[in-house]
C-alpha cells in the first residue's frame, strides 16, 4: 500500500489531501466511494500524477 510505503498515517494522508481525518479509513475499508476530485487530492498528497496513482491500484 502506497500510504504505508510512504510512511504516512491515515491522519497524515488526510491532512496532506485536505480531507477529513475519518475519510481515509473509510476509503481503505471500501466503505466510501470516492470522486475523481478526491483521488486527485490524494495523488497530489503523494506528489504523483493521477495516472500514476491509478496505476498503483
VMD Tcl script that draws the C-alpha trace (Angstrom):
set ca {
  {0.00 0.00 0.00}
  {1.43 3.35 -1.06}
  {0.39 5.14 2.14}
  {2.34 2.71 4.29}
  {5.32 2.65 1.90}
  {5.50 6.45 2.20}
  {5.28 6.23 5.99}
  {2.04 8.21 6.23}
  {-0.55 7.56 8.88}
  {-4.17 7.74 7.77}
  {-4.47 11.04 9.62}
  {-1.35 12.49 7.94}
  {-2.56 11.49 4.48}
  {-5.94 13.07 5.19}
  {-4.21 16.26 6.29}
  {-1.98 16.38 3.20}
  {-5.01 15.66 0.99}
  {-7.15 18.33 2.66}
  {-9.72 15.69 3.64}
  {-11.45 14.94 6.93}
  {-9.35 12.60 9.07}
  {-12.12 9.98 9.06}
  {-12.24 9.84 5.26}
  {-9.08 7.82 4.55}
  {-10.04 4.86 6.77}
  {-13.41 4.75 5.00}
  {-11.72 4.64 1.61}
  {-9.27 1.94 2.66}
  {-12.01 -0.25 4.13}
  {-14.13 0.09 0.99}
  {-16.95 1.86 2.83}
  {-16.64 5.05 0.80}
  {-16.86 5.68 -2.89}
  {-14.56 8.46 -3.97}
  {-14.81 11.01 -6.73}
  {-12.01 11.85 -9.12}
  {-11.59 15.12 -7.26}
  {-10.76 13.21 -4.07}
  {-8.46 10.80 -5.91}
  {-6.63 13.77 -7.40}
  {-6.20 15.31 -3.93}
  {-4.69 12.06 -2.71}
  {-2.36 11.89 -5.72}
  {-1.16 15.42 -5.00}
  {-0.50 14.46 -1.38}
  {1.83 11.73 -2.67}
  {3.35 14.19 -5.19}
  {2.43 11.95 -8.12}
  {0.05 12.30 -11.03}
  {-3.46 10.93 -11.02}
  {-2.40 8.42 -13.65}
  {0.50 7.19 -11.51}
  {-1.80 6.75 -8.52}
  {-4.34 4.79 -10.53}
  {-1.56 2.53 -11.80}
  {-0.70 1.76 -8.16}
  {-4.13 0.22 -7.62}
}
mol new
graphics top color blue
foreach p $ca { graphics top sphere $p radius 0.5 }
foreach p [lrange $ca 0 end-1] q [lrange $ca 1 end] { graphics top cylinder $p $q radius 0.2 }
display resetview
